[in-house]
């Protein structure tokens, strides 16, 4: 406690500080740092990463993901290709559906406006 500050004021400030801390730290299940759960995608396992690569990462250096998890590169590539093929398949299906639902133009389907503006 500072020498020139009344004890009552120090207690008030400390009380307010504790309230702020409590409000700033989310102790609910929404806090993913406190209640971590691994996901099927988006969670990387570095348990078998070489210690040198981990040291570099923790020191703030840039480390290739393949150095931290060698299997990641091939797994990620497979997932990326699979996702891309799925997107392409969905796009192709949508284009085919649109083509089926869109009637083909007929010879008599030229608009009257277009016919009137054409020179005779």
Biopython code that builds the backbone (N, CA, C, O; Angstrom):
import numpy as np
from Bio.PDB.StructureBuilder import StructureBuilder

atoms = [
    (1, "UNK", "N", (0.843, -1.175, 0.000)),
    (1, "UNK", "CA", (0.000, 0.000, 0.000)),
    (1, "UNK", "C", (0.891, 1.241, 0.000)),
    (1, "UNK", "O", (1.801, 1.341, 0.822)),
    (2, "UNK", "N", (0.641, 2.195, -0.916)),
    (2, "UNK", "CA", (1.419, 3.435, -0.955)),
    (2, "UNK", "C", (1.248, 4.224, 0.353)),
    (2, "UNK", "O", (0.218, 4.126, 1.021)),
    (3, "UNK", "N", (2.264, 4.994, 0.699)),
    (3, "UNK", "CA", (2.292, 5.699, 1.984)),
    (3, "UNK", "C", (1.220, 6.790, 2.094)),
    (3, "UNK", "O", (0.639, 6.946, 3.168)),
    (4, "UNK", "N", (0.939, 7.542, 1.042)),
    (4, "UNK", "CA", (0.037, 8.693, 1.134)),
    (4, "UNK", "C", (-1.421, 8.367, 0.812)),
    (4, "UNK", "O", (-2.263, 9.265, 0.829)),
    (5, "UNK", "N", (-1.739, 7.101, 0.518)),
    (5, "UNK", "CA", (-3.099, 6.736, 0.117)),
    (5, "UNK", "C", (-3.816, 6.109, 1.319)),
    (5, "UNK", "O", (-3.287, 5.193, 1.949)),
    (6, "UNK", "N", (-5.007, 6.599, 1.632)),
    (6, "UNK", "CA", (-5.745, 6.036, 2.762)),
    (6, "UNK", "C", (-6.071, 4.552, 2.533)),
    (6, "UNK", "O", (-6.289, 4.122, 1.401)),
    (7, "UNK", "N", (-6.099, 3.794, 3.606)),
    (7, "UNK", "CA", (-6.343, 2.357, 3.536)),
    (7, "UNK", "C", (-7.721, 2.044, 2.931)),
    (7, "UNK", "O", (-7.872, 1.075, 2.187)),
    (8, "UNK", "N", (-8.711, 2.865, 3.252)),
    (8, "UNK", "CA", (-10.056, 2.660, 2.731)),
    (8, "UNK", "C", (-10.067, 2.755, 1.200)),
    (8, "UNK", "O", (-10.729, 1.965, 0.527)),
    (9, "UNK", "N", (-9.330, 3.727, 0.661)),
    (9, "UNK", "CA", (-9.261, 3.885, -0.795)),
    (9, "UNK", "C", (-8.574, 2.667, -1.436)),
    (9, "UNK", "O", (-9.012, 2.199, -2.487)),
    (10, "UNK", "N", (-7.520, 2.158, -0.820)),
    (10, "UNK", "CA", (-6.825, 0.971, -1.337)),
    (10, "UNK", "C", (-7.766, -0.224, -1.370)),
    (10, "UNK", "O", (-7.749, -1.000, -2.325)),
    (11, "UNK", "N", (-8.591, -0.380, -0.333)),
    (11, "UNK", "CA", (-9.552, -1.481, -0.295)),
    (11, "UNK", "C", (-10.595, -1.332, -1.407)),
    (11, "UNK", "O", (-10.984, -2.317, -2.034)),
    (12, "UNK", "N", (-11.041, -0.104, -1.644)),
    (12, "UNK", "CA", (-12.029, 0.151, -2.698)),
    (12, "UNK", "C", (-11.447, -0.173, -4.070)),
    (12, "UNK", "O", (-12.103, -0.803, -4.899)),
    (13, "UNK", "N", (-10.205, 0.264, -4.301)),
    (13, "UNK", "CA", (-9.541, -0.003, -5.580)),
    (13, "UNK", "C", (-9.329, -1.497, -5.760)),
    (13, "UNK", "O", (-9.552, -2.024, -6.850)),
    (14, "UNK", "N", (-8.903, -2.185, -4.716)),
    (14, "UNK", "CA", (-8.679, -3.630, -4.800)),
    (14, "UNK", "C", (-9.992, -4.367, -5.075)),
    (14, "UNK", "O", (-10.025, -5.320, -5.853)),
    (15, "UNK", "N", (-11.048, -3.927, -4.446)),
    (15, "UNK", "CA", (-12.364, -4.526, -4.681)),
    (15, "UNK", "C", (-12.790, -4.337, -6.137)),
    (15, "UNK", "O", (-13.259, -5.280, -6.775)),
    (16, "UNK", "N", (-12.628, -3.132, -6.658)),
    (16, "UNK", "CA", (-12.972, -2.850, -8.058)),
    (16, "UNK", "C", (-12.101, -3.679, -8.997)),
    (16, "UNK", "O", (-12.586, -4.173, -10.015)),
    (17, "UNK", "N", (-10.832, -3.835, -8.668)),
    (17, "UNK", "CA", (-9.908, -4.632, -9.483)),
    (17, "UNK", "C", (-10.365, -6.087, -9.552)),
    (17, "UNK", "O", (-10.326, -6.702, -10.618)),
    (18, "UNK", "N", (-10.792, -6.630, -8.434)),
    (18, "UNK", "CA", (-11.272, -8.013, -8.408)),
    (18, "UNK", "C", (-12.532, -8.189, -9.258)),
    (18, "UNK", "O", (-12.693, -9.204, -9.935)),
    (19, "UNK", "N", (-13.417, -7.200, -9.218)),
    (19, "UNK", "CA", (-14.636, -7.239, -10.038)),
    (19, "UNK", "C", (-14.260, -7.210, -11.518)),
    (19, "UNK", "O", (-14.815, -7.965, -12.316)),
    (20, "UNK", "N", (-13.325, -6.347, -11.882)),
    (20, "UNK", "CA", (-12.884, -6.257, -13.283)),
    (20, "UNK", "C", (-12.277, -7.582, -13.744)),
    (20, "UNK", "O", (-12.570, -8.061, -14.840)),
    (21, "UNK", "N", (-11.425, -8.170, -12.894)),
    (21, "UNK", "CA", (-10.798, -9.451, -13.243)),
    (21, "UNK", "C", (-11.876, -10.497, -13.479)),
    (21, "UNK", "O", (-11.823, -11.242, -14.457)),
    (22, "UNK", "N", (-12.839, -10.550, -12.593)),
    (22, "UNK", "CA", (-13.917, -11.542, -12.717)),
    (22, "UNK", "C", (-14.708, -11.332, -14.017)),
    (22, "UNK", "O", (-15.094, -12.296, -14.678)),
    (23, "UNK", "N", (-14.941, -10.076, -14.372)),
    (23, "UNK", "CA", (-15.691, -9.782, -15.596)),
    (23, "UNK", "C", (-14.874, -10.058, -16.858)),
    (23, "UNK", "O", (-15.432, -10.423, -17.892)),
    (24, "UNK", "N", (-13.555, -9.885, -16.774)),
    (24, "UNK", "CA", (-12.705, -10.082, -17.951)),
    (24, "UNK", "C", (-12.447, -11.556, -18.252)),
    (24, "UNK", "O", (-12.239, -11.922, -19.409)),
    (25, "UNK", "N", (-12.457, -12.390, -17.239)),
    (25, "UNK", "CA", (-12.172, -13.806, -17.433)),
    (25, "UNK", "C", (-13.485, -14.567, -17.507)),
    (25, "UNK", "O", (-14.243, -14.620, -16.538)),
    (26, "UNK", "N", (-13.743, -15.149, -18.661)),
    (26, "UNK", "CA", (-14.960, -15.923, -18.885)),
    (26, "UNK", "C", (-14.730, -17.331, -18.350)),
    (26, "UNK", "O", (-13.958, -18.098, -18.924)),
    (27, "UNK", "N", (-15.394, -17.668, -17.258)),
    (27, "UNK", "CA", (-15.234, -18.991, -16.658)),
    (27, "UNK", "C", (-16.284, -19.982, -17.153)),
    (27, "UNK", "O", (-16.336, -21.119, -16.687)),
    (28, "UNK", "N", (-17.114, -19.554, -18.092)),
    (28, "UNK", "CA", (-18.151, -20.447, -18.604)),
    (28, "UNK", "C", (-17.554, -21.436, -19.603)),
    (28, "UNK", "O", (-16.378, -21.342, -19.953)),
    (29, "UNK", "N", (-18.361, -22.368, -20.052)),
    (29, "UNK", "CA", (-17.922, -23.378, -21.020)),
    (29, "UNK", "C", (-17.595, -22.781, -22.391)),
    (29, "UNK", "O", (-17.006, -23.456, -23.236)),
    (30, "UNK", "N", (-17.975, -21.517, -22.615)),
    (30, "UNK", "CA", (-17.643, -20.870, -23.895)),
    (30, "UNK", "C", (-16.151, -20.578, -24.016)),
    (30, "UNK", "O", (-15.652, -20.387, -25.125)),
    (31, "UNK", "N", (-15.436, -20.540, -22.905)),
    (31, "UNK", "CA", (-14.006, -20.245, -22.916)),
    (31, "UNK", "C", (-13.248, -21.490, -23.377)),
    (31, "UNK", "O", (-13.042, -22.429, -22.607)),
    (32, "UNK", "N", (-12.840, -21.480, -24.636)),
    (32, "UNK", "CA", (-12.175, -22.654, -25.208)),
    (32, "UNK", "C", (-10.762, -22.862, -24.660)),
    (32, "UNK", "O", (-10.192, -23.940, -24.832)),
    (33, "UNK", "N", (-10.194, -21.860, -24.012)),
    (33, "UNK", "CA", (-8.876, -22.043, -23.405)),
    (33, "UNK", "C", (-8.984, -22.838, -22.106)),
    (33, "UNK", "O", (-8.084, -23.607, -21.770)),
    (34, "UNK", "N", (-10.077, -22.655, -21.383)),
    (34, "UNK", "CA", (-10.289, -23.414, -20.149)),
    (34, "UNK", "C", (-10.918, -24.777, -20.415)),
    (34, "UNK", "O", (-10.592, -25.761, -19.751)),
    (35, "UNK", "N", (-11.812, -24.825, -21.380)),
    (35, "UNK", "CA", (-12.551, -26.046, -21.681)),
    (35, "UNK", "C", (-12.227, -26.497, -23.096)),
    (35, "UNK", "O", (-13.080, -26.470, -23.983)),
    (36, "UNK", "N", (-10.983, -26.912, -23.292)),
    (36, "UNK", "CA", (-10.523, -27.329, -24.617)),
    (36, "UNK", "C", (-11.068, -28.710, -24.946)),
    (36, "UNK", "O", (-11.092, -29.603, -24.099)),
    (37, "UNK", "N", (-11.501, -28.868, -26.177)),
    (37, "UNK", "CA", (-11.877, -30.192, -26.667)),
    (37, "UNK", "C", (-11.360, -30.321, -28.097)),
    (37, "UNK", "O", (-11.610, -29.455, -28.936)),
    (38, "UNK", "N", (-10.648, -31.388, -28.363)),
    (38, "UNK", "CA", (-10.112, -31.559, -29.715)),
    (38, "UNK", "C", (-11.233, -31.790, -30.714)),
    (38, "UNK", "O", (-12.223, -32.457, -30.412)),
    (39, "UNK", "N", (-11.069, -31.238, -31.895)),
    (39, "UNK", "CA", (-12.044, -31.381, -32.964)),
    (39, "UNK", "C", (-11.489, -32.305, -34.034)),
    (39, "UNK", "O", (-10.278, -32.505, -34.118)),
    (40, "UNK", "N", (-12.366, -32.867, -34.851)),
    (40, "UNK", "CA", (-11.900, -33.735, -35.933)),
    (40, "UNK", "C", (-11.087, -32.937, -36.948)),
    (40, "UNK", "O", (-10.091, -33.427, -37.481)),
    (41, "UNK", "N", (-11.522, -31.701, -37.210)),
    (41, "UNK", "CA", (-10.757, -30.828, -38.100)),
    (41, "UNK", "C", (-10.434, -29.564, -37.321)),
    (41, "UNK", "O", (-11.231, -29.123, -36.492)),
    (42, "UNK", "N", (-9.305, -28.995, -37.573)),
    (42, "UNK", "CA", (-8.934, -27.748, -36.914)),
    (42, "UNK", "C", (-8.100, -27.930, -35.663)),
    (42, "UNK", "O", (-7.726, -26.939, -35.037)),
    (43, "UNK", "N", (-7.791, -29.172, -35.271)),
    (43, "UNK", "CA", (-6.956, -29.427, -34.102)),
    (43, "UNK", "C", (-5.696, -30.148, -34.564)),
    (43, "UNK", "O", (-5.768, -31.186, -35.223)),
    (44, "UNK", "N", (-4.562, -29.598, -34.218)),
    (44, "UNK", "CA", (-3.293, -30.210, -34.611)),
    (44, "UNK", "C", (-2.656, -30.883, -33.405)),
    (44, "UNK", "O", (-2.632, -30.314, -32.314)),
    (45, "UNK", "N", (-2.142, -32.084, -33.596)),
    (45, "UNK", "CA", (-1.480, -32.832, -32.536)),
    (45, "UNK", "C", (0.028, -32.708, -32.734)),
    (45, "UNK", "O", (0.585, -33.229, -33.701)),
    (46, "UNK", "N", (0.679, -32.012, -31.805)),
    (46, "UNK", "CA", (2.134, -31.834, -31.891)),
    (46, "UNK", "C", (2.863, -32.721, -30.887)),
    (46, "UNK", "O", (4.036, -32.487, -30.596)),
    (47, "UNK", "N", (2.187, -33.733, -30.356)),
    (47, "UNK", "CA", (2.799, -34.567, -29.326)),
    (47, "UNK", "C", (4.021, -35.321, -29.832)),
    (47, "UNK", "O", (4.908, -35.651, -29.045)),
    (48, "UNK", "N", (4.082, -35.594, -31.116)),
    (48, "UNK", "CA", (5.231, -36.314, -31.672)),
    (48, "UNK", "C", (6.156, -35.397, -32.471)),
    (48, "UNK", "O", (7.012, -35.871, -33.217)),
    (49, "UNK", "N", (5.983, -34.107, -32.316)),
    (49, "UNK", "CA", (6.834, -33.154, -33.039)),
    (49, "UNK", "C", (8.236, -33.157, -32.446)),
    (49, "UNK", "O", (8.400, -33.322, -31.237)),
    (50, "UNK", "N", (9.236, -32.977, -33.281)),
    (50, "UNK", "CA", (10.614, -32.895, -32.769)),
    (50, "UNK", "C", (10.755, -31.713, -31.797)),
    (50, "UNK", "O", (10.202, -30.639, -32.034)),
    (51, "UNK", "N", (11.487, -31.917, -30.724)),
    (51, "UNK", "CA", (11.622, -30.880, -29.695)),
    (51, "UNK", "C", (12.258, -29.603, -30.250)),
    (51, "UNK", "O", (11.915, -28.504, -29.813)),
    (52, "UNK", "N", (13.168, -29.735, -31.194)),
    (52, "UNK", "CA", (13.805, -28.549, -31.788)),
    (52, "UNK", "C", (12.777, -27.688, -32.518)),
    (52, "UNK", "O", (12.800, -26.462, -32.411)),
    (53, "UNK", "N", (11.886, -28.326, -33.251)),
    (53, "UNK", "CA", (10.835, -27.580, -33.963)),
    (53, "UNK", "C", (9.891, -26.897, -32.986)),
    (53, "UNK", "O", (9.469, -25.764, -33.215)),
    (54, "UNK", "N", (9.557, -27.585, -31.897)),
    (54, "UNK", "CA", (8.698, -26.981, -30.869)),
    (54, "UNK", "C", (9.375, -25.781, -30.220)),
    (54, "UNK", "O", (8.737, -24.758, -29.973)),
    (55, "UNK", "N", (10.673, -25.912, -29.945)),
    (55, "UNK", "CA", (11.420, -24.779, -29.354)),
    (55, "UNK", "C", (11.382, -23.570, -30.286)),
    (55, "UNK", "O", (11.175, -22.443, -29.837)),
    (56, "UNK", "N", (11.580, -23.805, -31.582)),
    (56, "UNK", "CA", (11.543, -22.714, -32.559)),
    (56, "UNK", "C", (10.156, -22.055, -32.570)),
    (56, "UNK", "O", (10.043, -20.829, -32.598)),
    (57, "UNK", "N", (9.115, -22.876, -32.547)),
    (57, "UNK", "CA", (7.749, -22.358, -32.561)),
    (57, "UNK", "C", (7.471, -21.524, -31.307)),
    (57, "UNK", "O", (6.921, -20.426, -31.397)),
    (58, "UNK", "N", (7.847, -22.042, -30.154)),
    (58, "UNK", "CA", (7.610, -21.331, -28.897)),
    (58, "UNK", "C", (8.457, -20.069, -28.766)),
    (58, "UNK", "O", (8.118, -19.160, -28.008)),
    (59, "UNK", "N", (9.564, -20.019, -29.512)),
    (59, "UNK", "CA", (10.407, -18.821, -29.516)),
    (59, "UNK", "C", (9.851, -17.754, -30.456)),
    (59, "UNK", "O", (10.395, -16.654, -30.554)),
    (60, "UNK", "N", (8.760, -18.091, -31.144)),
    (60, "UNK", "CA", (8.138, -17.110, -32.032)),
    (60, "UNK", "C", (8.641, -17.172, -33.456)),
    (60, "UNK", "O", (8.304, -16.317, -34.275)),
    (61, "UNK", "N", (9.442, -18.171, -33.758)),
    (61, "UNK", "CA", (9.959, -18.303, -35.122)),
    (61, "UNK", "C", (8.922, -18.976, -36.017)),
    (61, "UNK", "O", (8.008, -19.645, -35.534)),
    (62, "UNK", "N", (9.076, -18.791, -37.318)),
    (62, "UNK", "CA", (8.200, -19.443, -38.284)),
    (62, "UNK", "C", (8.686, -20.871, -38.481)),
    (62, "UNK", "O", (9.862, -21.107, -38.754)),
    (63, "UNK", "N", (7.761, -21.823, -38.337)),
    (63, "UNK", "CA", (8.099, -23.237, -38.484)),
    (63, "UNK", "C", (7.099, -23.857, -39.450)),
    (63, "UNK", "O", (5.892, -23.658, -39.315)),
    (64, "UNK", "N", (7.597, -24.597, -40.412)),
    (64, "UNK", "CA", (6.717, -25.271, -41.371)),
    (64, "UNK", "C", (5.871, -26.311, -40.646)),
    (64, "UNK", "O", (6.360, -27.017, -39.764)),
    (65, "UNK", "N", (4.614, -26.397, -41.021)),
    (65, "UNK", "CA", (3.713, -27.360, -40.389)),
    (65, "UNK", "C", (4.221, -28.784, -40.588)),
    (65, "UNK", "O", (4.032, -29.639, -39.722)),
    (66, "UNK", "N", (4.858, -29.040, -41.715)),
    (66, "UNK", "CA", (5.369, -30.386, -41.983)),
    (66, "UNK", "C", (6.487, -30.781, -41.016)),
    (66, "UNK", "O", (6.724, -31.969, -40.799)),
    (67, "UNK", "N", (7.177, -29.790, -40.433)),
    (67, "UNK", "CA", (8.204, -30.084, -39.429)),
    (67, "UNK", "C", (7.568, -30.464, -38.099)),
    (67, "UNK", "O", (8.117, -31.273, -37.351)),
    (68, "UNK", "N", (6.405, -29.878, -37.806)),
    (68, "UNK", "CA", (5.736, -30.154, -36.535)),
    (68, "UNK", "C", (4.913, -31.438, -36.592)),
    (68, "UNK", "O", (4.810, -32.158, -35.598)),
    (69, "UNK", "N", (4.344, -31.716, -37.725)),
    (69, "UNK", "CA", (3.532, -32.921, -37.892)),
    (69, "UNK", "C", (3.724, -33.418, -39.324)),
    (69, "UNK", "O", (2.973, -33.031, -40.219)),
    (70, "UNK", "N", (4.725, -34.272, -39.546)),
    (70, "UNK", "CA", (5.032, -34.724, -40.911)),
    (70, "UNK", "C", (3.839, -35.337, -41.625)),
    (70, "UNK", "O", (3.725, -35.193, -42.843)),
    (71, "UNK", "N", (2.952, -36.011, -40.921)),
    (71, "UNK", "CA", (1.793, -36.634, -41.577)),
    (71, "UNK", "C", (0.758, -35.597, -41.976)),
    (71, "UNK", "O", (-0.130, -35.874, -42.782)),
    (72, "UNK", "N", (0.874, -34.400, -41.409)),
    (72, "UNK", "CA", (-0.096, -33.339, -41.678)),
    (72, "UNK", "C", (-0.127, -32.985, -43.155)),
    (72, "UNK", "O", (-1.197, -32.773, -43.725)),
    (73, "UNK", "N", (1.040, -32.922, -43.773)),
    (73, "UNK", "CA", (1.108, -32.489, -45.163)),
    (73, "UNK", "C", (0.310, -33.416, -46.074)),
    (73, "UNK", "O", (-0.475, -32.946, -46.898)),
    (74, "UNK", "N", (0.501, -34.723, -45.936)),
    (74, "UNK", "CA", (-0.221, -35.644, -46.814)),
    (74, "UNK", "C", (-1.694, -35.700, -46.447)),
    (74, "UNK", "O", (-2.539, -35.779, -47.339)),
    (75, "UNK", "N", (-2.034, -35.662, -45.143)),
    (75, "UNK", "CA", (-3.435, -35.670, -44.722)),
    (75, "UNK", "C", (-4.151, -34.412, -45.201)),
    (75, "UNK", "O", (-5.272, -34.481, -45.704)),
    (76, "UNK", "N", (-3.502, -33.272, -45.042)),
    (76, "UNK", "CA", (-4.114, -32.005, -45.458)),
    (76, "UNK", "C", (-4.312, -31.980, -46.962)),
    (76, "UNK", "O", (-5.332, -31.495, -47.453)),
    (77, "UNK", "N", (-3.344, -32.500, -47.689)),
    (77, "UNK", "CA", (-3.450, -32.539, -49.146)),
    (77, "UNK", "C", (-4.617, -33.418, -49.575)),
    (77, "UNK", "O", (-5.386, -33.053, -50.465)),
    (78, "UNK", "N", (-4.744, -34.578, -48.936)),
    (78, "UNK", "CA", (-5.855, -35.478, -49.255)),
    (78, "UNK", "C", (-7.188, -34.809, -48.953)),
    (78, "UNK", "O", (-8.121, -34.893, -49.752)),
    (79, "UNK", "N", (-7.285, -34.148, -47.808)),
    (79, "UNK", "CA", (-8.533, -33.475, -47.429)),
    (79, "UNK", "C", (-8.844, -32.337, -48.389)),
    (79, "UNK", "O", (-9.996, -32.135, -48.774)),
    (80, "UNK", "N", (-7.810, -31.597, -48.772)),
    (80, "UNK", "CA", (-7.994, -30.478, -49.684)),
    (80, "UNK", "C", (-8.500, -30.963, -51.040)),
    (80, "UNK", "O", (-9.428, -30.384, -51.604)),
    (81, "UNK", "N", (-7.893, -32.020, -51.555)),
    (81, "UNK", "CA", (-8.312, -32.574, -52.846)),
    (81, "UNK", "C", (-9.732, -33.109, -52.741)),
    (81, "UNK", "O", (-10.548, -32.889, -53.636)),
    (82, "UNK", "N", (-10.028, -33.803, -51.663)),
    (82, "UNK", "CA", (-11.364, -34.360, -51.467)),
    (82, "UNK", "C", (-12.412, -33.257, -51.393)),
    (82, "UNK", "O", (-13.480, -33.363, -51.997)),
    (83, "UNK", "N", (-12.101, -32.192, -50.646)),
    (83, "UNK", "CA", (-13.041, -31.069, -50.530)),
    (83, "UNK", "C", (-13.241, -30.403, -51.879)),
    (83, "UNK", "O", (-14.363, -30.035, -52.228)),
    (84, "UNK", "N", (-12.171, -30.243, -52.640)),
    (84, "UNK", "CA", (-12.261, -29.601, -53.950)),
    (84, "UNK", "C", (-13.114, -30.434, -54.912)),
    (84, "UNK", "O", (-13.923, -29.892, -55.665)),
    (85, "UNK", "N", (-12.926, -31.751, -54.878)),
    (85, "UNK", "CA", (-13.727, -32.627, -55.734)),
    (85, "UNK", "C", (-15.202, -32.559, -55.350)),
    (85, "UNK", "O", (-16.077, -32.568, -56.215)),
    (86, "UNK", "N", (-15.468, -32.490, -54.064)),
    (86, "UNK", "CA", (-16.845, -32.387, -53.588)),
    (86, "UNK", "C", (-17.469, -31.080, -54.057)),
    (86, "UNK", "O", (-18.621, -31.064, -54.493)),
    (87, "UNK", "N", (-16.707, -29.969, -53.971)),
    (87, "UNK", "CA", (-17.199, -28.670, -54.443)),
    (87, "UNK", "C", (-17.480, -28.721, -55.950)),
    (87, "UNK", "O", (-18.511, -28.232, -56.411)),
    (88, "UNK", "N", (-16.561, -29.313, -56.704)),
    (88, "UNK", "CA", (-16.730, -29.407, -58.158)),
    (88, "UNK", "C", (-17.952, -30.243, -58.506)),
    (88, "UNK", "O", (-18.694, -29.913, -59.431)),
    (89, "UNK", "N", (-18.159, -31.331, -57.760)),
    (89, "UNK", "CA", (-19.305, -32.202, -58.013)),
    (89, "UNK", "C", (-20.599, -31.438, -57.734)),
    (89, "UNK", "O", (-21.553, -31.532, -58.506)),
    (90, "UNK", "N", (-20.635, -30.678, -56.630)),
    (90, "UNK", "CA", (-21.826, -29.890, -56.303)),
    (90, "UNK", "C", (-22.091, -28.824, -57.362)),
    (90, "UNK", "O", (-23.238, -28.601, -57.749)),
    (91, "UNK", "N", (-21.027, -28.164, -57.833)),
    (91, "UNK", "CA", (-21.167, -27.140, -58.857)),
    (91, "UNK", "C", (-21.691, -27.748, -60.162)),
    (91, "UNK", "O", (-22.578, -27.184, -60.803)),
    (92, "UNK", "N", (-21.146, -28.888, -60.546)),
    (92, "UNK", "CA", (-21.589, -29.553, -61.773)),
    (92, "UNK", "C", (-23.057, -29.944, -61.661)),
    (92, "UNK", "O", (-23.822, -29.779, -62.612)),
    (93, "UNK", "N", (-23.447, -30.456, -60.510)),
    (93, "UNK", "CA", (-24.853, -30.844, -60.316)),
    (93, "UNK", "C", (-25.762, -29.623, -60.406)),
    (93, "UNK", "O", (-26.845, -29.703, -60.986)),
    (94, "UNK", "N", (-25.337, -28.497, -59.840)),
    (94, "UNK", "CA", (-26.139, -27.272, -59.894)),
    (94, "UNK", "C", (-26.267, -26.773, -61.328)),
    (94, "UNK", "O", (-27.341, -26.329, -61.734)),
    (95, "UNK", "N", (-25.192, -26.840, -62.094)),
    (95, "UNK", "CA", (-25.228, -26.393, -63.490)),
    (95, "UNK", "C", (-26.136, -27.287, -64.333)),
    (95, "UNK", "O", (-26.886, -26.798, -65.177)),
    (96, "UNK", "N", (-26.066, -28.582, -64.103)),
    (96, "UNK", "CA", (-26.931, -29.506, -64.840)),
    (96, "UNK", "C", (-28.385, -29.232, -64.489)),
    (96, "UNK", "O", (-29.244, -29.204, -65.370)),
    (97, "UNK", "N", (-28.666, -29.028, -63.193)),
    (97, "UNK", "CA", (-30.030, -28.753, -62.756)),
    (97, "UNK", "C", (-30.549, -27.463, -63.384)),
    (97, "UNK", "O", (-31.699, -27.400, -63.821)),
    (98, "UNK", "N", (-29.702, -26.436, -63.429)),
    (98, "UNK", "CA", (-30.099, -25.152, -64.024)),
    (98, "UNK", "C", (-30.390, -25.333, -65.514)),
    (98, "UNK", "O", (-31.352, -24.774, -66.039)),
    (99, "UNK", "N", (-29.560, -26.108, -66.177)),
    (99, "UNK", "CA", (-29.729, -26.342, -67.618)),
    (99, "UNK", "C", (-31.041, -27.087, -67.891)),
    (99, "UNK", "O", (-31.733, -26.804, -68.869)),
    (100, "UNK", "N", (-31.372, -28.044, -67.013)),
    (100, "UNK", "CA", (-32.598, -28.817, -67.178)),
    (100, "UNK", "C", (-33.817, -27.932, -66.953)),
    (100, "UNK", "O", (-34.817, -28.056, -67.660)),
    (101, "UNK", "N", (-33.737, -27.040, -65.972)),
    (101, "UNK", "CA", (-34.884, -26.196, -65.622)),
    (101, "UNK", "C", (-35.056, -25.012, -66.558)),
    (101, "UNK", "O", (-36.149, -24.449, -66.612)),
    (102, "UNK", "N", (-34.040, -24.609, -67.291)),
    (102, "UNK", "CA", (-34.116, -23.463, -68.188)),
    (102, "UNK", "C", (-34.563, -23.920, -69.567)),
    (102, "UNK", "O", (-33.859, -24.690, -70.220)),
    (103, "UNK", "N", (-35.730, -23.454, -70.023)),
    (103, "UNK", "CA", (-36.194, -23.889, -71.354)),
    (103, "UNK", "C", (-35.288, -23.334, -72.449)),
    (103, "UNK", "O", (-34.785, -22.214, -72.362)),
    (104, "UNK", "N", (-35.101, -24.131, -73.455)),
    (104, "UNK", "CA", (-34.280, -23.702, -74.594)),
    (104, "UNK", "C", (-35.061, -22.668, -75.397)),
    (104, "UNK", "O", (-36.277, -22.803, -75.538)),
    (105, "UNK", "N", (-34.400, -21.637, -75.929)),
    (105, "UNK", "CA", (-35.096, -20.635, -76.728)),
    (105, "UNK", "C", (-35.637, -21.254, -78.016)),
    (105, "UNK", "O", (-34.990, -22.100, -78.633)),
    (106, "UNK", "N", (-36.801, -20.828, -78.401)),
    (106, "UNK", "CA", (-37.394, -21.314, -79.650)),
    (106, "UNK", "C", (-37.307, -20.210, -80.691)),
    (106, "UNK", "O", (-36.995, -19.065, -80.363)),
    (107, "UNK", "N", (-37.579, -20.544, -81.930)),
    (107, "UNK", "CA", (-37.461, -19.549, -83.001)),
    (107, "UNK", "C", (-38.483, -18.434, -82.847)),
    (107, "UNK", "O", (-38.233, -17.317, -83.299)),
    (108, "UNK", "N", (-39.619, -18.701, -82.228)),
    (108, "UNK", "CA", (-40.643, -17.674, -82.069)),
    (108, "UNK", "C", (-40.548, -16.934, -80.751)),
    (108, "UNK", "O", (-41.483, -16.223, -80.381)),
    (109, "UNK", "N", (-39.441, -17.080, -80.031)),
    (109, "UNK", "CA", (-39.370, -16.465, -78.713)),
    (109, "UNK", "C", (-38.694, -15.096, -78.707)),
    (109, "UNK", "O", (-38.395, -14.571, -77.635)),
    (110, "UNK", "N", (-38.449, -14.514, -79.858)),
    (110, "UNK", "CA", (-37.854, -13.180, -79.919)),
    (110, "UNK", "C", (-38.898, -12.190, -79.442)),
    (110, "UNK", "O", (-40.053, -12.240, -79.864)),
    (111, "UNK", "N", (-38.492, -11.298, -78.570)),
    (111, "UNK", "CA", (-39.456, -10.355, -77.993)),
    (111, "UNK", "C", (-40.016, -9.409, -79.060)),
    (111, "UNK", "O", (-39.356, -9.104, -80.053)),
    (112, "UNK", "N", (-41.232, -8.961, -78.829)),
    (112, "UNK", "CA", (-41.878, -8.028, -79.750)),
    (112, "UNK", "C", (-41.070, -6.734, -79.862)),
    (112, "UNK", "O", (-40.941, -6.166, -80.946)),
    (113, "UNK", "N", (-40.528, -6.277, -78.734)),
    (113, "UNK", "CA", (-39.749, -5.039, -78.733)),
    (113, "UNK", "C", (-38.565, -5.171, -79.677)),
    (113, "UNK", "O", (-38.266, -4.265, -80.456)),
    (114, "UNK", "N", (-37.891, -6.328, -79.593)),
    (114, "UNK", "CA", (-36.735, -6.568, -80.442)),
    (114, "UNK", "C", (-37.137, -6.597, -81.926)),
    (114, "UNK", "O", (-36.420, -6.093, -82.790)),
    (115, "UNK", "N", (-38.298, -7.199, -82.194)),
    (115, "UNK", "CA", (-38.776, -7.262, -83.586)),
    (115, "UNK", "C", (-39.114, -5.867, -84.127)),
    (115, "UNK", "O", (-38.867, -5.580, -85.299)),
    (116, "UNK", "N", (-39.678, -5.001, -83.275)),
    (116, "UNK", "CA", (-40.095, -3.673, -83.735)),
    (116, "UNK", "C", (-38.911, -2.780, -84.013)),
    (116, "UNK", "O", (-38.992, -1.926, -84.895)),
    (117, "UNK", "N", (-37.797, -2.944, -83.286)),
    (117, "UNK", "CA", (-36.653, -2.070, -83.479)),
    (117, "UNK", "C", (-35.796, -2.495, -84.671)),
    (117, "UNK", "O", (-34.928, -1.744, -85.114)),
    (118, "UNK", "N", (-36.039, -3.686, -85.183)),
    (118, "UNK", "CA", (-35.254, -4.164, -86.299)),
    (118, "UNK", "C", (-35.739, -3.495, -87.595)),
    (118, "UNK", "O", (-36.946, -3.365, -87.799)),
    (119, "UNK", "N", (-34.822, -3.071, -88.466)),
    (119, "UNK", "CA", (-35.240, -2.480, -89.738)),
    (119, "UNK", "C", (-35.886, -3.519, -90.641)),
    (119, "UNK", "O", (-35.498, -4.687, -90.624)),
    (120, "UNK", "N", (-36.868, -3.099, -91.430)),
    (120, "UNK", "CA", (-37.611, -4.014, -92.311)),
    (120, "UNK", "C", (-36.946, -4.180, -93.629)),
    (120, "UNK", "O", (-37.442, -4.916, -94.482)),
]
sb = StructureBuilder()
sb.init_structure("model")
sb.init_model(0)
sb.init_chain("A")
sb.init_seg("    ")
for serial, (resi, resn, name, xyz) in enumerate(atoms, 1):
    if name == "N":
        sb.init_residue(resn, " ", resi, " ")
    sb.init_atom(name, np.array(xyz, "f"), 0.0, 1.0, " ", f" {name:<3s}", serial, name[0])
structure = sb.get_structure()
